[in-house]
Amino acid sequence: MADTTTAAAPVETIGADFFDDPHAHYRRWRTTGPVHRVLFPDNVIRWIVIGHAEARAALADPRLRKDTVRADEILRAKRDGTPTDANTMVLLQHMLSTDPPEHTRLRKLVNKAFTTRQVAALRPRIEEITENLLEAMDGHDEVDLMQAFANPLPVTVICELLGVPFDDRDDFQAWTRSLVGVVGEEEGRPAAAAAMAAYLSSLVRAKQSRPAEDLLSQLVLADEGGDRLTDRELVSMAFLLLVAGHETTVNLIGNGVHALLREPTQWAALCADPVGVPEAIEEFLRFDGPVDMATLRFTAEPVTLGGVEIPAGEIVNVALAAANRDPARFTDPDTLTVDGPTAGHLAFGHGIHFCVGAPLARLEAEIAFTALLRRFPDLRLADPAATMHWQTSTLIRGLLDLPVRLR
């Protein structure tokens, strides 16, 4: 077993250069093992799991807990003692941050309003939104694909699904960017949390007064043997579904197109045989998925992963992006291969917290890529030599812009 004395263990660092290419850091870290102590920008040392086998095990290990209140207590003790602001705590107390039996209860109530049949029924509307966006793009020679397509498609879908006014998208996306940004850069975050919490509270009250044919109304009305979501739970659940429901798919599309355009032969292969799009989407998820590190966990007792013992009371992040490029699991993992083997990728997580919105993300991506390939087969990067600008987040892996030429 590896040395379990945390003070003696080497510490890696996440600096400003990490966000441009986290995979370069993961490759370097991997040479010394699958589990590392890493100093984050908030000056808190966390344990990062980068090996695929270890990540899969960690995601399903009940000793790695998810409890917002207890996690905040641990973080508070490791930094300057300042607690997370109350509004952020309200937003984060959703099913992704809870363990059984509470997680089981919340997921059961959400599943009643988020069925496979309901997702499949969205296909005609998603196809219509997609065609409208591509039609608007067709009048230009060059566009920012993030703003013209990758962003508005999932945002429109999630707004209509949840019953959120589309005109409010600029506000909730701005709040989201602040809330999912890099830890340690707290300026503006409490204000964003307060604004988001107030907005969602108002939206929940409106659905309670006048339920409609949307997901949030269904959550308001969801009843499991007399058990219903409280107002606080409705706000946190609305936050989870709104943010995860658009950020994940926005960046699945953006990262996937970017990866394809860096490999023109792969783009040409899909143009020639678009029936391969669903398989290619799994490769986009593996190669450069929309989530870098899963939301944090903490050790309730000592846990050994990859021969390394992590003491009790430590913060642990599972790096999904690193696990998906582990050469011990995937052959030639740093090469995009649209028809390559992708089984076992962890882009949507694993275990009880597997992403409830994965079927919707896959459906949107399938429609988006199929239509984009058909409409703009000569799509290419506006400037292949240009430096790309990425979100400064350890949670979200996504581009800020993607300038492309359409023809």
N, C-alpha and C positions, 0 to 999 in steps of 0.2 A: 504493500500500500504506500502511496506517496506520503511525504511529510505533511502532517496535518496541522503544523504550527502556522497559523495564518500570518503572523508577523514576519516569518521567514520566507513565505512564498513570494515569488516575483510578482510585480504589479505592472500590467500594461496600462496605457493611457488612451482615452478618447479625446483627441484634439480637433481643431477645425478641419484638418485634412481628412478626417475619418469619413465625413459625409459624402465627399466626392467619390470615394471608392472604398467602401467598407470591406469589399472582398480582398483587397490587397492586404489589409490588416489581418483579416481572418486567415489568409494563406500563411502569413508570417507567424501568427500565434499557433497555428496548427502544427508547426514543426516541433513544438515543445509539449503538445498534449491537447486533449479535447475540452479541458475545463481551465478557466483562468480567472484570476482576480484582476479587475479592471477599474481604474480610477475614472469616474465620470466627471463631466464639467461642473457638477454641483459639489465636488470634492468628497463624494461618498464612494467607497470601494464596494463594488458589486461583484458577484461571481457570474461569469458568462460561460454558458455551455455552447460549444461550437461543433462538437462531433455529432454525426447523425444518430448513431445508436444511443449515445448519451442523451441527446435532445429528446428523442422519442420516449426514452425511459423517464426523463424528468417531467415531460408533459403529462404523463399518466401516474406519477408518483404522489400518493395522497399525503406524504410527509412534506411535500412542497406546497405550502398553503396559499390560498388566495382569500384575503380578508383585508379590506381597505383600512379599517381602523387599526388593526394590529400592525399592518405594514407601515402605516404612517408613524406609529410609535417607534418602530425600529429605525426608520429613516430619521426621525427627529433626534433620536439618541446619537446617531452617527454624524449629524451635521451640527447646526448651532442651537438646536433645541426648539426652533420655530416650527409650529405645527402647520400643516397644509390648511389653507383657508376653507371656511365652512362651505362655501358654494361649490368648490372643487370636490369636496368630500361628498356632497349630495349627488353630484353628477357621476361620481365613480362607483357608487354603491349599487351596481347592476349585477346581472348574473355572471358576467365575465370576471367579476372580482369577488365571487363567493364560492364556497365549498358546499358539498352536500351536508345536511339535507336542504339547506336554503337554496342552493343552486338547482337542485332537482325540482323544487317547488316552482321557482321562477321560470325555469326552462319549460316545464310542462305547460304553464300558462301562456308563454310566448308561442310554443309549438301549436297551440290550438288556433292561433290567429295567423300562423306563418307556415302554411302547408305546401307540400310539393305541387298540389293541384293549383293552388292560387298563384304560385310562381309561374307554372307553365302557361296559365291563362294570360300572363302579361306579354307573351311573345308578340302578338299582333301590334300592341301599342309600342313596344320597344322597337320593332321594325319600322313603325311609322315615324317615331322620333328620330331614329337613325337616318332614314332617308331624307327627312326635312333638314337635318344638320348638314348632310353631305351635299344636298342641293344648294344650300346657302354657301358652302365652301366652293362650289364649282365655278362661281363667278370670279374667283381669284386665282392668281398664279402661285402665290405664296401665302401661307397662314401659319399661325402658332397652333399646332394641332391640339395642345392642351386646352387652350381657350376656345377653340372652334369646335372641338369634337370630344376629346377624352373627358373633359370636365362636364360640359352641359348634358351629355347623355345620361350618365349615372345620377347626376343631381336631379334632373327632370324626373327620372324613374322613381327615385326614393321620395321626392316631394309628393308625387302623385300617389305612391303606395302608402305613405304614412299620413297623407292629408296635410302636408306642410305647404303654405303658400310659396309658389316658385319665386315670387317677387322678393322674398326674404332671403334668397340664397346668398347674396353678397355678405349679408350680416353673419349668418351662421357659418359660412365658410371662413370668414375672417376670424371669428371666435375659435373655430376648430383649429386653424393653423397655429394660433397662440397656445392652445391647450395641448396639442400634440407635439409642440416644438421641443427642442433639446432641453433636458433638465439642466438647471443651473442658470438658465436665462429666464428669470421669473418676472421681469418687467412686463406689465400688461396682462399677465396671466390671471391674477385675481379679478381684474375688471372684466376680462373675457368670460370667466366662470360665472360672475354675477349676472352679466348680460344674458348668457346662455341659459342659466337656471331660471331667470325671470321670464325669458321668452318661452321656454318649454312649459313652465308652470302655467302661463297664460294659455298656451295651446291646449294643455291637458284640461283646464277648466272649460274651455270652449267645446271640447269633445264631450265632456261630461254633460254639458247643457244641451248640446245638439249633436248627438252621435251621427256619423255619416258612414258611407261605405268605404272606409279606409282602415288601414292596419291599426293606427293609434286608437281609433274608436273601438275596434275589436278588442284591443288590449284593455281599454277602459271597461268594457262589458264582460271580459273574460271571467269565467267562473268555473272553479274546479271543486265541486262538492261544498260550495259556500265560501271557498277561499278566493279572494280577489286581490289584485294589486292595490297597494296603498297609493296615495297621491305622491309620496316621495319616491316610491318604486316606479311609478309611471313616468316621473320626470327622468330618473336615471336610465330607465329602459328606453325612453324616447331618445335620450342622448346617445346611448350605445348604438341603436339602430340607425339614427340619422347620420352619425359620424362614420361608423363602420360601413353603413350602407352606401356611402358614396366614395369615401377616401380609398377604400380597397379597390373598387372597380375602376375609378379614375386612373389609378396608378398601375393596375393590371394592364389597361389599354395603353397608357403612355409608355411604360417600361417595355411592354411587348413590342410596340411599334419601333421604339428606339433601338432595341436589340436587333430586330429584323433589318432595319435600315443600315445597321453597322455590318450586316452580313447579306449583301445583295443576292447572293446565290440562294439563300434561304427564303428571301422575299419572292424571288422568281419561282422557286419550287412551290410555294403556296399559291401564287397566282395561277400557275399551271394546273394545280390540283387542290382547289379550295375545300374539297371534301376532307382534307387533312386538318382543317382549322381546329376542331375540338381537341385533337391530339397535340397540335402546336400550342394551344392555350396551356396545357399542362406543362409543357416545356418552358413557356414564358414564366409560369408560376415558380418552377424550379430554378430557372436560370437567374432571374432578377425580379422576384415577386414583390408585391406591394407592401409587405410587412417585413421589417428587418428583424427586430427583436420582439418576442411575445411580451404581453403585459407582465409585470413583475410578480414573482412569487417569493416566499420566504421559507426558511427551514424551521419547522417546528421542533426538530430534533436533528442530531447529526445525520447527514446523508452522504453516501459514497457514490460518486459518479466517475466513471473512467479511471478508477484507482485513486481518486482524490476525495478525501473526506472534507465535506463542507460542514462547519460547526453549526449548532443551533443558533437561531436568531440572526441569520445572514440573509441578505437580499440576493435573489437569483434571477437572472434573465436568460431565457433560452433564445439563442440567435438562430431563428428559422432560416435566414438567408445563408448563414454559414453552414448549417446542417445540410442544406440543399445543394451545396457544392463540395461535400465531403468526398474525396476520392476513394475512401473506403466503402462508399455506398454507390457512387455514380462514376461511370467510366468517362474520362476526359470532361470533368464537370465544368470547366471554365470555357467550354465551347458550346455555342447554341446549335442544337440539332433538332429541327422541328418535328422529325419523326423518330427521335431517339427515345429510349426507355426512361420513363419518368415515375414509374410506380414507386410509391413510398415517399414522395416529396411531402414536406411538412408545411407548405405555404399557408394552409388553412388551419394549422395546428393538428392536435391529436388528442384522443381521449374525450372526456366529458365536456371539454371546452372547445371542441371542434366547431368551427365557424358555422352558425346557424344560417348565415346568408350565402354560403358557398354555392348552392344551386342557382341563386339569382345572379351572382357574379359571373359564373360560368356561362349562363344564358346570355347575359348582356355582352360579354366578351365575344362569344360565338357570333352573335348577330353583328356586332361592331366590326370585327375583323373580316368576316365574309363580305360585308357590304363595302368596306374600305378597299379591299383587294379588287373587287369587281369594278368599282367606280374610278379608282385612281391606280391603275397597275404600274404607272411610271413614277409613283411617289418616291421621293428621295429627300435626304437631309439638305436643308438650304445651304449649310456650310459644314461639310464633314470634319473640318479642322477646328471648328468652334468649340470652346469650352462649355460643357453642359452645366446647368445650375440645378442643384438638388436641394430638397428640403433638408434643413438642419434638424433632423429628428432621428432618434434611435428606434422609434416605433414605426414610423412610416418611411418607406423608401419610394420617393417619387420626384419627378422633374418639376421644376417651376415653369419651364416653357420648353417647347419643342418645335422650332421653326422648320418647316418643310416646304418643298416645292411640289406642286401637284402634277405638273406635266413638263 
